[in-house]
Every structure is written in structure tokens, then in C-alpha cells.
Amino acid sequence: MRVREIAYYIDQIDFKECILTLRNGDIGNINNYKKAVAILENIPIFKNDIKAILEDDLYSTAQDNLVYSNMASGQTIYRKSMTLLDKASLLLQLSNELYPPLSENTISIKLPNIKDMKLLYQAIKSFEQSFSFLVTDEAINSTIVIENWEHGSFWLNLYAGSFLAVSVISSAAWSAAVVANKYQEVKIHEQYAKTLELKNEEMLAFTQAQKKLIDVLVNNETRAIIDKHMNASEDQERFERVKRSIEMLAELIRQGAEVNPALSAPEDVKNLFPDYSKLEQITSKIPQIEHKKNEE
């Protein structure tokens, strides 16, 4: 998990509101404390601390207060429970010092988990080419530059020069996710077709039909992006650039890459990007209508 992602979750906690109270061994404000623990459960490094707390008496009651007949026991559980919040608070402070907040125009890239340096370089180059096809278009007229690398797998933060650039990249990422899904469906269909022991010419016809479906999908997604972000241009060269951008991103997504907004981006911006944890559920945002000029 990225440090910024950890900070994102911890920052949702109101530490003043969730602090446990202690009086003569009796613990109070348990329900608000549990709300904080529920947020911290999203952070893997707190797994063992939270596991121990969940096994304590605090989680044996639905009440907001817990009375201990043994004062020492109450004090011990209080200290152990508050240690979790102390760790989280310190981690948030350090995270903010090490990693200042990102701009709303930041694009966070998760590269494929590749060990080979040459293949990793190729993935970075593919991202660069794909985004350049989009943001350098005269209708967008923007740039995209590296902000920084981030700890936690292969994460790279890029600064897009404008909201227009973020918007067109998010559209391409969504379209690429749709295309990546279609490739997966085609792969499954081809595997099934092989079990039918079709004749060579039948298998060839089937494969060509599947390729046609993908081509139509990519063309429709390309046309939708141009219509939305590039003044509905009919320029064929522009069409081919956007199409190539989608195809490159789709291949990167198939390899495990992601294109995400900044964690601090508004919810309406985040919703422009695909949710990669539910990739198989992502569907096209456009009606699948053929655009004859660009498909001929």
C-alpha cells in the first residue's frame, strides 16, 4: 500500500472525537473509537494491532462504556487500544511531511509488476506515448510531466497541465478498461471454441469475427472520445492517434497497470476513472453505434 494511500485513510479520522476515556479503570467513548478502528482496518500494517484489539473486551459490548471490576485490567486495555491511535496519528504526521499533498490534476500510474528492466521501460514508454497522443492534441493543448515516484509497488505520479488533460486521460482509461474486458471475453470464447474441435476454416472464421468485434468496439470508443473532447473532428490522423492511445492503455491494463486520479481528487473526478478492483464489471459509457467513416 502506498504511503499516500495510508495517509488518505488516516486523515478521515477525527482523533479528538475517537479518543477513549478512562475513569477509575472504566473505559468510555467506545463506539466512536470503533469507528476509527473500522477505518484503520483498510491499512495492512495495522493488521496485528487491530486483531489483538478485536479480541479484547471492548468488542464484546455494544455499549459505549465498559465497567471493569479490576481497575488494572481496564487500564491495560485502554493503553493497548490507545497505542493504535498514537501510531496512526504519528504515521499521518510523517506521511504528510514525506509526501506533500498532490494536485487535483495529478494522474497516479500503477505500472505492471515487471522485474525485467527492458519491459518496465517499455511500459513507461507506452504510457508516455499514449498520454502524449491525447494531451498534445490542439483541442487539449496541454502537457504531462513526472511529479515523483512513490513507494508501494511501481507507482508514478504525473502532473497533467489542466483539467481538460485529466478528463481526456480518464476517458481513454475507461475506454481502455472496456476494451481490456472484451479481450478477456474473446480469450474465454476462443478457449471454448477449441474444445469444440472446429475445422481450421471454421476456427479462422470465428477468430476473425471476434477480432471484428474488438475493432468495432475500439473504433466506437475512439469516436466517443473525439466527439466529447476534440470538437467531434473527422480528421483521420487524429482518429488513429486516439485509437492507438486506447489500444496501448488496454494492453497495459491487461498486464496489471492502472490509471488513477489523485487520492485527494474530488469524488466527481474519481468517478471518471475505472475501478480496477471491479474491472470485469466496467461497461462502455456510450451506445455501441458504428461510425461508418472511420470503420471503413
Protein Blocks (a to p, Z undefined) as FASTA:
>chain_A
ZZklmmmmmmmpcfklmpccdeehiaghklmmmmmmmmmmmpmklmmmmmmmmmmmklmp
cbfbdcdfblklmmmmmmmmmmmmmmmmmmmmmmmmmmgcddfkbccddddddfblklmm
mmmmmmmmmmmmmmmpmklopadddfbdceeijadddddfbfklmmmmmmmmmmmmmmmm
mmmmmmmmmmmmmmnopafklmmmmmmmmmmmmmmmmmmmmmmmmmmmnoopabfklmmm
mmmmmmmmmmmmmnopacdddfkbcfklmmmpccfklmmmpccfbdcdddfklmZZ
